[in-house]
Amino acid sequence: MSAQTWTYSGDPSASSLDKIRFLIGDTDPDDRQLADEEILFCVSDRPSIYSAAAMACRTLAAKYARSVTKQVGDLKIDATVRQQHYNDLADEYDAKSGEGGLSIYALSAPYAGGISVADRDAQSADSDRVDPAFEIGSMDYPGTQRGAQMSTST
């Protein structure tokens, strides 16, 4: 079994890993909650940072659901409080992600490409893009009314 790692640069803008750690509050190296590999799995499994953070929070809530409440004298450690905290955070991040929970239908957000010039150019420059079935002018034939108008205007 390989050793799991835990890293945090202190700069949430540095990486997805650091963003998730920042959002879930797992930034203290003396109180590590999730391994890098676990957070990176959430990032790869979910479509957005907020939904990945929600998944990480649900993982932590499940972890604390297994814990028991302990009391020694006046000191009381109540695992259900931490569990509820992570469930509340997960709900908040689900709402921010626009996915509204873990519904499979919420994971497929519509995308309208080519709305901006920069987006259109980026899509056209993508060498891995599937060629479109139709393009402007693909139905124009020389000698037809439309084809004649197109060929004279270009």
NORLIN-V721099 format. One record per residue. N is the residue number from 1. SS is DSSP state (@ for helix, = for strand, . for the rest). D_CENTER is the distance of its C-alpha to the mean C-alpha in Angstrom with 1 decimal. Layout:
{{N:SS:D_CENTER} {N:SS:D_CENTER}}
//
This chain:
{{1:.:28.0} {2:.:26.2} {3:.:25.6} {4:.:22.1} {5:.:21.2} {6:.:20.0} {7:.:19.5} {8:.:18.6} {9:.:19.9} {10:.:20.0} {11:.:18.1} {12:.:14.5} {13:.:14.4} {14:.:15.5} {15:.:12.4} {16:@:8.9} {17:@:11.1} {18:@:13.2} {19:@:10.7} {20:@:9.7} {21:@:13.5} {22:@:14.4} {23:@:12.4} {24:@:13.9} {25:.:17.2} {26:.:17.5} {27:.:19.3} {28:.:22.9} {29:.:24.0} {30:.:26.8} {31:.:24.6} {32:.:21.9} {33:.:19.6} {34:.:17.1} {35:.:17.8} {36:@:15.7} {37:@:15.6} {38:@:14.2} {39:@:11.3} {40:@:10.7} {41:@:10.9} {42:@:8.1} {43:@:5.8} {44:@:7.8} {45:@:8.0} {46:.:4.9} {47:.:3.8} {48:.:1.5} {49:@:3.4} {50:@:5.6} {51:@:5.1} {52:@:5.0} {53:@:7.8} {54:@:9.4} {55:@:9.7} {56:@:11.2} {57:@:13.4} {58:@:14.6} {59:@:15.5} {60:@:17.5} {61:@:19.1} {62:@:20.3} {63:@:21.6} {64:@:23.6} {65:@:24.8} {66:.:26.7} {67:.:28.3} {68:.:31.6} {69:.:33.0} {70:=:35.4} {71:=:38.3} {72:=:40.9} {73:.:43.4} {74:.:41.7} {75:=:38.4} {76:=:35.9} {77:=:32.4} {78:.:30.7} {79:@:27.7} {80:@:27.1} {81:@:26.4} {82:@:23.5} {83:@:22.2} {84:@:22.4} {85:@:20.7} {86:@:17.6} {87:@:17.7} {88:@:18.1} {89:@:15.2} {90:@:13.0} {91:@:14.6} {92:@:14.1} {93:@:10.3} {94:@:10.3} {95:@:12.6} {96:@:10.8} {97:@:7.8} {98:.:10.8} {99:.:10.3} {100:.:13.3} {101:.:12.9} {102:.:12.5} {103:.:14.5} {104:@:14.1} {105:@:15.2} {106:@:12.5} {107:@:9.9} {108:.:12.1} {109:.:12.1} {110:.:15.2} {111:.:15.4} {112:.:18.7} {113:.:19.4} {114:.:22.3} {115:.:22.4} {116:.:22.9} {117:@:25.2} {118:@:22.7} {119:@:20.2} {120:@:23.1} {121:@:24.4} {122:@:21.1} {123:@:20.9} {124:@:24.6} {125:@:24.4} {126:.:21.8} {127:.:24.2} {128:.:22.0} {129:.:21.9} {130:.:24.0} {131:.:27.1} {132:.:27.3} {133:.:30.0} {134:.:31.5} {135:.:32.0} {136:.:34.1} {137:.:37.7} {138:.:37.1} {139:.:39.6} {140:.:42.1} {141:.:45.4} {142:.:48.2} {143:.:51.2} {144:.:49.5} {145:@:49.3} {146:@:45.6} {147:@:45.8} {148:@:48.8} {149:@:47.0} {150:@:43.9} {151:@:46.1} {152:@:48.2} {153:@:45.5} {154:.:43.6}}
//
